Every structure is written in C-alpha cells, then in structure tokens.
Amino acid sequence: MSNRRNALGRGIGALIPTAPAVGVAETRPQGDERPAEIPIDAIDANPEQPRRRFEAAELESLSDSIRRHGVLQPVVVRRSGDRYELVVGERRWRASRAAGRETIPAVIADVDSEDRLEIALVENVQRHDLNPMELAHAFAALAEAGMTQEEIGNRVGLDRSTIANHLRLLDLPKSLQEDVESSRLSAGHAKALLQVGNPERRRLLRDRIVREGLSVRAVEQLGRAIAGPVAKRKPRPATAVDPDLQRLIDQLRQRFQTRVRIHSDDRRGRIEIDYFGAEDLERITGMLLGDV
C-alpha cells in the first residue's frame, strides 16, 4: 500500500507542503513541490465531492474575503489529461471564480482516482463541513466501493455505530432527507422518525417537530408510542377486539399522535392517553378542551 493511502487518515495536511522551520529539513509533498498559480478555467470539479450544498451567502462572504486578502490556503488538484481536477477546496475554487480571479494557488498531488472521495471526505469531516445527509451519501459510496463500516470509521476517525446511524438516514423518504440537509431536522430527529413505519403518521410527527421544536428525546418517546409495543416483548394472548372500538382507537391515536388505549366492559370503561413532558400535556389538553 502506498504512503499516500496511509496518509489519508491524517487529513489533507499530509499532502500540502508548509514552510519549514529554521534548521529543519523541508518535507517534500506527494507531487509538485510548491503551490502553483493555475488558471481557474483549467480546473474541473471533483466528481466525488461529498459536499452537496454550497450556501450562496457563505460563498459570497468567502468571495469578499478573497478579493481583500487573496486565497490564504491553496486548493489540492490532480492531473487529468491536459487539465486538472479538484481533490480538496471546491468552495475556495468557486468563491475565487466569483471574485473574478483568473488563477488560484494549487498543490498538484499524486492522487489515484479511486482515492478522491476518501481524501475529500476526510478533509470535510475534519473541518465539520458536511451535513448528516452528505456524510451518509459519502459513507454509502465508500461502502459500495467495498469498505466495511468499521474500515470507513477508521478512515474518517468515527466509530462504527456513527457510520451505521448515518447510513440509516438513507432509508428516509426524499422529503425528510431534504429536511436534514437544510437543518430543519437534526440527524437525531430523523433517526427517531425511522421508528414510525406509517408514512402519514411520520409526516404528522415531522410537522410537530418543526412547529413545536420537540427535543430528540421527546420524538423518540412519541415515535415508540405511535409505532406500538416493540416486537421483543412477550405477546399477550390474542383477544377479540370489537372492530368499531379498534377503529375509534386508531382515530384517536392519529388525532393525538400518541398511544391511546380504551379499557371497557359491558357497562363502563376508561380511556388512557399517553403524554411526554409538560409541553406534550399542554398540547393534548388544549386539543381536548378545544383550544387547539
């Protein structure tokens, strides 16, 4: 295995040369020695770029900084025929182009095409530049390339369970994935919503999260209540349930978005409605009293 492969987990610093301290021998990078000014139009975007969202306001702010101070850190590119291909630094490249620059400082690194995603992913993870869905798609691409979850975790400095939880986000419908990408929902909220198999109930619970600002813990509890008892519990003996009563229970559960039980005999009974926390109690009582 090449030294480049071993350097991936150390971040892009292993590929970018820095000025040596006085009296210390200079370490040569993989590829050309020093950053070179390369025409921006001669550089193509990285097709394996894990970052999917580039906020216009952030790019404009970076463009303003580049107009005043220049590009303080070079991008990293690889040769691709008679052109160059970005490995790291697409935001700086885009902002430089928006700032009207014709060239950009770049390190030309010796990077195999199969390593592009891994290097870009490591750099973005270390900078905390990716949202949970971008991470999920990048981890999935590495898994499709043959890496195990443990190997992916070792490459990017995360534990295997974190990789698995991100990959689970890809089971969400597209609309909820977009909520996570735009930060309307956190990864914790999204993971809790996966408990709810019914699409309509999941959508209603999602709306409550956005409208009421529910905590992840509250959503986990509500999700378990809506989904019903877990499969591991010992099943109770089957009892005949009046179809009309069951239909009423289902309607109440959907109405209040929580677990509802009705206990009855021939003459009397009671209705139980679960709630989780003071805010949830206030919401339910408001619905019962006609305030909502």
N, C-alpha and C positions, 0 to 999 in steps of 0.2 A: 504494500500500500504506500502511496506517495506521501511525502511530507505535507503536501497541500491538504490531503484528506485529514491528516492528523491535526492540522491547524484549524479546521472548521469550527470546532467547539470553542476555540479561543477568540472567535469573533474576527471581524474584518481587520482589526489591528495587526493580525499576523500577515496581512497582505499589503498594508500601506506602510511605506517607509517613513521614518521620522528622523529629525536631525539628531545626530549622535551627540552625547555629552563630550566635553573636552577630555581627551585622553582615552576615550572609549572607542574601540573599533566599530565601524558602521556595519550594521546588519543589512545585507542585500535582500530585497524582496523577491518574490516569485515574479519573473517577468522583467520589464524595464526598470531601471534604477530609480528614476525620479519622476514626479508628476510632469506630464507634458500638456501643453495647451492644444486641445484637439477641437476641430470645428464641431459645433453642436449638431449641425445638419448631417455630420458623418457618423453620428451615434444613433443606434436603434434601441428601443425599449427592450427590457428583459422579458421574453415571453413567459418566463417562470416567475415573474414578480408576484409575491404573495399579497402585497398591498393592493387592495381593490378600490379603495375610496381615497380620493385626494381632495380635501376640502378646499374650496375656492378661496376662502378667507385666509387660511393658513398659507396657501401658495402665494397670495398677494402680499402677505406680510413678509414672507421669505424673499420675494422678488424685491421689495423695497430695501430689505437689508443688503441684498446682493448689489443693488445699484449703489448703495452708500459705501459698503465695505468690501465688495467682491466676494468670491467663493472661498471661504476660510478652510474648508476641508475638501480635498479632491474626491471625485467620484471614482469608482473602480469599473473598468471595462475589460472586455476580452476581444481579441481579434476575431473577425468573422468575414473571411474573404478579404475584400478591399475596404471593408467598413469595420465599425466597432459595435459591440453590443454591451449594454449596461449590465453590470453584475450587482452593484450597490450604488444608490444615490439618485434614484429616479426623481424624487421630489426636488433635489437641488438642480437636476438637469432641466426639469420642467420650469422651475422658477427662473433659472438663468435664461432660458429661451424667452419667457415672458418679460424679463428685464431688458431684453434687447441685446444680450451678449451674443457674439459670434463664435466664441470659443469658451471652453471650460477646462480647468485643470483636471487631469485624469491620470490614474495609475493604470498601466496596461498589465493585467495579471494573467498568468498562465492557468486558466481555469477550464476544466472539461465541461462540455455542455450538460452532462448529467449532474454536475455539482452546482449548477446555477441556482436552483431552487433552494438547496440546503444552505448555501452561503448567504443568500438574501434573507432567508428565514431566520438564521442565527442572528444576523445583524439587526433585523427588525425586532426580534424578541428581546435582545439586549437593550434596545432603545425604547421598548414598550410602545412601538409604533403601530401595532396591528390590533384590530378589534377581534373579539372572540370568533366571529364567523370567518374572518380572513385566516386566523390561525387554524380553524377547523378544516378549511379547504386545503391549506398548505400541508397539514398533517396527513390528510387523506391522499394527497398527491404522493407524499413520501411513502405512505403505506402501499399505494398502488405500485410504487417502484420496487417493492419487496422488503421494506423495513418493517420490523415489528414495532409495537407501541413502546416497548422498553428501549429499543435502539433509537427511536425518534426522540424519546425523552432524554437519553444520554447526549444526543447531538445538541439539543437546544437548552439543556440544563433544567428540565422539568421532570417531575416524577410521572410514572406510567399512568396513574389514576387521572392526572390532569390531562394527559393526552386523550385518554378514553372519554372523559367528560366532554372535551371539545368535539371529538368525533361524533358523540351522541347528538350534538346540536344539528347535524346534517339530517337527522330524522324529522326535524321540524318542517312544517309546510313553508313555502317560499315567503309568505307574508310575515310569518314570525321570524324567519331568518333576517328579513329586511328590518324588522323592529330591533333586533340585536345589533345589526350593522350600524343603524342610526342612533343607537344608545337609548331608544325608547324603553327597551327591556335589557336587563343585565343577563349575563350568562346564567347566573343562579336562578333568576326568574324563569328563563327559558327551560332550564333543566327541570324545574318543578312542574312546568306546564306539560312536560312529556308524560307525567303520570296520568293525565286526563286523555283517555282514548277517544271520547266523543268529540268530534270537531266543533260542534256548536257550543258545547259546554266549555271547551278550551277557549274558544273565541270570546265568550262572555267573561271568563275569568281573566283573560288577557285585557279586556276592556276595563275591568275593575282595577287591575294593576296600574294601568296608565292613568285612570281617572282618580283613584284614591291613593296612589303611591304606596301600595301594600309592600311590606317587607318580604324578603325571600322566605323567611320562616313562616309567615302567615300564609303565603301562597303554597308552601309545601303542605301545611295542615289542611288548607282548603282543597288542594288537589287530592290528597288522600281521602278526604271526606266525599268529594264528588265521585272519585273512582270507585269507592266502596271498599269493603274489607280486603286485606291482602290475601293472596292465594295460599300462603303458608299456614294460615290459621286452620284449625281442625273444623271441617264443615259440620254445621248443625244438621240434625235430621230434617229432611225435607218436610215442610208443612204446606198445606194448601193455602194459597193466598187469594182472597177474593179479587178478581180481575179489576173491578171498579176501584177497590181500595188501593191496589198497586198502581193503577193509573193516576189516582189522586196523589200518592206518594211521589211518583215521578214528576208530576206537575209542580209540586211544592219544592222538590229538590232543584228543579230547573229555575223556579221563580226566585228562591233564596240563595242559590248557588252554595249550598252546604248540605250536610247529611240531615235527613228528616226521617223520623220513624213514627209510626202510628201503632199503638197497642190498644186493642179493643176486644170486647167480648159481646155477648148478646145485648147488654144493657148500657154499658159505659166504656170509656177508654180515655186515652190521653195522647197528645201529640208532642214529640220531642224534636226540638230544632237546635242543632249544634252551632256554637259561635266560638270565635278565636280572638280574644282580646276585646278591649273596651270599644275600639272603633267598629269592629265587626258587630258587636252587640248593638251599638247605636244605629248601624245601618239596618239591621234586621228589625229592630223595634220601630224604626222610622217607617219601614215598609208595612209592618203590621198595623201601625196607627194611622197610616195614610199620609205621612209626612214626606214620603219619597215617591 
